[in-house]
Amino acid sequence: MKTNKKVLIGYDGSAGADALLVDLQRAGLPRKTSVMVVCVADVFQPPSTCNEVSYGAAVIEAVRKGWEHANEVVGQCKSTAASAAKKIRTSFPEWEVQSEAFADSPAWGIIKKAKSWKADLILVGAHGMTSAGRMLLGSISQIVATQASCTVRVVHNRAEDLRSPPRIVIGIDGSPCANTALKEAASRAWPKGTAFHLITAIDPRVKTSVLLPPSQKWLEGNDSVAHYWVGRLMEAAADKLRSRGFAVTCLKKEGDPKKILVEEAERWGADVIFIGARGLGGVKHALMGSVSSAVAARAHCVVEIVRESVPGANAKKKTTKGKVAAV
């Protein structure tokens, strides 16, 4: 993990957004963290110039009122963002915290700001609120989770016991993105007593997998080979985490990854699920990547969808077939 992490928080003042501020205390972020609190005003901005001769006095008056309303809403958003930034500074005095507000579509405004600011991590609530006060049913978080170019942490509004160490589920499938999720989770500054639960969901519909050696196929009647290689992957990952003093359990189970990850995380009492943004792609099909947004929408707990950092996004990636990257 980078020693100076840049975290962008999409904040709208709702109960779901306040859960983001609580979750910061459970995210294992480093002492050198830069935070940008963004509140996006979901309002229409009229044209900046309008000729009265061409459009008439009535149109000019409508434009004036439009700008007046837009400026009022943006002003409210500035106060909302500044208030959240103040709370974060109080909880984390060593962090650099700033705030900003502007008019845009909330989801795309967050995505564009994260890209221009070069954020490493975006925090969004699973549910937000429109300017009219109605719940968005996760539409903003779903767009951000699927379209952002960096890691996204989707936070559900639920009671948290900040005194107990986190319980962390990691989705494992042998893909580069799953390995990145493993490395990211392992690198955080977790308190003593943090526990990890590694889960691999073996989808019986998938007949070919990078979990196996390059020359082998996962065919009907050869499931024992698949389970063998899955076990090797999980134990390699578990050993890395145990070497850092963490308690680790493993589970491999056949079935739909979307269902298994959500149900097992709830059964185990997970506080957060780490999952790669993309799993096994192309002709090898996807195990984890295709389900990351579905898990974020359905999970009872926080879900962090991990992507590689922006500086390395265009670099040529090395394949990791049958291996788990060092953490």
Secondary structure as the mmCIF struct_conf table of DSSP 4:
data_model
#
loop_
_struct_conf.conf_type_id
_struct_conf.id
_struct_conf.beg_label_comp_id
_struct_conf.beg_label_asym_id
_struct_conf.beg_label_seq_id
_struct_conf.end_label_comp_id
_struct_conf.end_label_asym_id
_struct_conf.end_label_seq_id
BEND BEND1 THR A 3 THR A 3
STRN STRN1 ASN A 4 GLY A 10
BEND BEND2 GLY A 13 SER A 14
HELX_RH_AL_P HELX_RH_AL_P1 ALA A 15 ASP A 23
HELX_RH_3T_P HELX_RH_3T_P1 LEU A 24 ARG A 26
BEND BEND3 ALA A 27 ALA A 27
BEND BEND4 ARG A 31 ARG A 31
STRN STRN2 LYS A 32 ALA A 41
HELX_LH_PP_P HELX_LH_PP_P1 PHE A 44 PRO A 47
BEND BEND5 SER A 48 SER A 48
HELX_RH_AL_P HELX_RH_AL_P2 GLU A 52 TYR A 55
HELX_RH_AL_P HELX_RH_AL_P3 ALA A 57 SER A 91
TURN_TY1_P TURN_TY1_P1 PRO A 93 GLU A 94
BEND BEND6 TRP A 95 TRP A 95
STRN STRN3 GLU A 96 ALA A 103
BEND BEND7 ASP A 104 ASP A 104
HELX_RH_AL_P HELX_RH_AL_P4 PRO A 106 TRP A 117
TURN_TY1_P TURN_TY1_P2 LYS A 118 LYS A 118
BEND BEND8 ASP A 120 ASP A 120
STRN STRN4 LEU A 121 GLY A 125
BEND BEND9 ALA A 126 HIS A 127
STRN STRN5 MET A 129 MET A 129
TURN_TY1_P TURN_TY1_P3 SER A 131 ALA A 132
BEND BEND10 GLY A 133 GLY A 133
STRN STRN6 MET A 135 MET A 135
TURN_TY1_P TURN_TY1_P4 LEU A 137 GLY A 138
HELX_RH_AL_P HELX_RH_AL_P5 SER A 139 GLN A 147
BEND BEND11 SER A 149 CYS A 150
STRN STRN7 THR A 151 VAL A 155
TURN_TY1_P TURN_TY1_P5 LEU A 162 ARG A 163
BEND BEND12 SER A 164 SER A 164
HELX_LH_PP_P HELX_LH_PP_P2 PRO A 165 PRO A 166
STRN STRN8 ARG A 167 GLY A 171
BEND BEND13 GLY A 174 SER A 175
HELX_RH_AL_P HELX_RH_AL_P6 PRO A 176 SER A 187
BEND BEND14 ARG A 188 ARG A 188
HELX_LH_PP_P HELX_LH_PP_P3 TRP A 190 PRO A 191
TURN_TY1_P TURN_TY1_P6 LYS A 192 GLY A 193
STRN STRN9 ALA A 195 ILE A 202
TURN_TY1_P TURN_TY1_P7 PRO A 204 ARG A 205
TURN_TY1_P TURN_TY1_P8 VAL A 210 LEU A 211
BEND BEND15 LEU A 212 LEU A 212
TURN_TY1_P TURN_TY1_P9 PRO A 214 SER A 215
TURN_TY1_P TURN_TY1_P10 GLU A 220 GLY A 221
HELX_RH_AL_P HELX_RH_AL_P7 ASP A 223 ARG A 242
TURN_TY1_P TURN_TY1_P11 SER A 243 GLY A 245
STRN STRN10 ALA A 247 GLU A 254
BEND BEND16 GLY A 255 GLY A 255
HELX_RH_AL_P HELX_RH_AL_P8 PRO A 257 TRP A 268
TURN_TY1_P TURN_TY1_P12 GLY A 269 GLY A 269
BEND BEND17 ASP A 271 ASP A 271
STRN STRN11 VAL A 272 GLY A 276
BEND BEND18 ALA A 277 ALA A 277
BEND BEND19 LEU A 280 LEU A 280
HELX_RH_3T_P HELX_RH_3T_P2 GLY A 282 LYS A 284
BEND BEND20 LEU A 287 MET A 288
HELX_RH_3T_P HELX_RH_3T_P3 GLY A 289 VAL A 291
HELX_RH_AL_P HELX_RH_AL_P9 SER A 292 ARG A 298
BEND BEND21 HIS A 300 CYS A 301
STRN STRN12 VAL A 302 VAL A 306
HELX_RH_3T_P HELX_RH_3T_P4 VAL A 310 GLY A 312
TURN_TY1_P TURN_TY1_P13 ALA A 313 ASN A 314
BEND BEND22 ALA A 315 ALA A 315
HELX_LH_PP_P HELX_LH_PP_P4 LYS A 316 THR A 319
TURN_TY1_P TURN_TY1_P14 LYS A 321 GLY A 322
#
